[in-house]
Amino acid sequence: MIGCLTTGRERFERELYKARALDYFALVVEASLSDLANGNYRSQMGPKSAIQSLLAFSIRFKLPIFFCEGRRYGQRVTESLLLKYTREIEKKFENINLKQGEKI
């Protein structure tokens, strides 16, 4: 995450601009917010700057950010988000089919 806020920031922002075209996107970070706040990473970027950058991105790009301690939990959160998104899409199609069925 810190790499995306420092040396990879331009690329990261380009990806966030592209993601605006999606119905939904989120950022899943495989670390805890306290790790970030306490500077538990290898970078010269200060914790306050890192947090403020993420807050700005969350507002600018309507970006939900999920902090997950470790890869396993991050995978579970990602899978759950994808399943919930899929269910919402299915509901939209069901509603469209119901409306079309009423017109017939």
N, C-alpha and C positions, 0 to 999 in steps of 0.2 A: 504494500500500500504506500509506504513512504517513497519508494522509487517512483510511483505514479505521481507523487506530489512534488518531486524534486527533478531529477534528471529526465524522467519520462513524462513530465507534466504536459508538454505540448501534444504528444501522441495521445495521452489519456484524454485531454480535452477534446481532441478531434473525434475520438471514439464516443465521447459523451454527446457531442453535437450530432453524430450519426444516429445515436440511440434515440434521439428525440423523435425520430420517425416511427419508432416502435410503439405499440399500444401500452406496453409495460416493460420496464427494466429496473433492475435493482443492483446494488453492490453488496456482495457478501465478502466480508473481510475475515480471514482466518486468524484472528487475534481478538483480544478483549479490548474494550474501550479503555480500561485501566492501564493496559500495556502501552497504549498510545499516549494517554495522559501522563504516564510516568516516564515516558521516553525510553521504554524497553525495546529499542531497535538500534540498528547501526546506521546512524546518519547525523549530520550536523544540524538538520532541521529541528527546531525547537518544538516541543509538544504542543504549545499554544498555537504556533503557526500551523501545525499539521491539523489540529482540531478545527481551527478557524477556516482552513482551506476546505475541509470536508463539509463543514456547515454551509459555506458559500456554494459549493457544488450541489449540495442537497436542495438548496433554494433555487439556484439558477437553472438546474436541470430537472427539478421535481424528482430527485433521486433518493429513494429509500436506501438507507445504509444499515446493514445488519452486521453486528460484530459477533463473531462466533469463535469461542475458544477452541482452536484446533480444526484440523481438516475434517475429521469425522462429523463434528457438529455442523460445520459449514456445508458439508455434503447433504446432511439431513435437512437443513434449512433450505438449501437450493432445491432439493427434490420436492419439499413441501410447497414452496413457492410455485414451482412448475405445475404441480398437480392442481393447486388451487386456481391457477391461471387457466389451465385446461378446462376445469369444471365451469368456470365463468364463461368461457367461449362456448362450451356445450349448451349452457343455459340460453345464451343469445340465439344460437341456432334453433333450439327447441321453441323459443318464443316466435322466431320467424316462421317456422313450420306451422305452429299453431295459428298464427295470423293468416297465413296463406291458405290453410285448411278451412278457415272460417269463410273466406271469400269464394271458395269453390261451391 
